[in-house]
Amino acid sequence: MAVLLLVLALALNFMISWANASYVGRYWSESKEVGGSFRVYIVVGYIMAIAGFTMVYSYILLLVSPAFLQMAKVDQDTVLMFEQLSSDLIYIFCVVTMIPTGFYIWIRSLKNFWEQKTLSSGLTAGWNSFAQIHNTVSAARNTPSALGRIGKSLFGGKSKKKGNTIIVLCAIFVLILAIFGGYFTASAIMKKADREYDMFADLQKKKPEYF
């Protein structure tokens, strides 16, 4: 049941990340010309798309890696250590990328609601407020222990076993592989949307004609 819920959560995250990458791609080239806060907003969305895809790929790799380790006759304690370290590295990556960018999007949604005062902008601001507060509180609670476990694995001193080095390298490799996957996936979707949509041409079509 837990695995099913995780798969559903990853599928949802993948779709949201796809939507984010497609959205920022529609305005990527134009945002370079406009600049300012609009450019920052688009870049932030791009970073969140990369982080979202990275998280999905990380957990997929984390789900399948133990099977390969068991096939290689790695003992259960080593597999558990690999899973814990990989999970901690993934979590810290998500905190470092999603919390700062989330703050920017949250503040921007509050600003939009203050200016527009519409139902949709209010719902967006409300959801972003809930999500950002929840994520920040969760990060404050869990980040110190995750960093502590990572530090112990990387810099365990004399008590650190030599065999653990391979596990550390494997965990780092999983994260790096997932980051590259997230970057290339988000970039491919963004570039496709950038080619297919022209914001300035669309605005020109919507511009009223006077006779």
Secondary structure, DSSP 8 states (H G I E B T S, - for coil): -HHHHHHHHHHHHHHHHHHHHHHHHHTHHHHHHH-HHHHHHHHHHHHHHHHHHHHHHHHHHHHHHHHHHHHTT--HHHHHHHHHHHHHHHHHHHHHHHHHHHHHHHHHHHHHHHHH--HHHHHHHHHHHHHHHHHHHHHHHHHHHHHHHHHHHHS-GGGS-TTHHHHHHHHHHHHHHHHHHHHHHHHHHHHHHHHH--HHHHHHHHS----
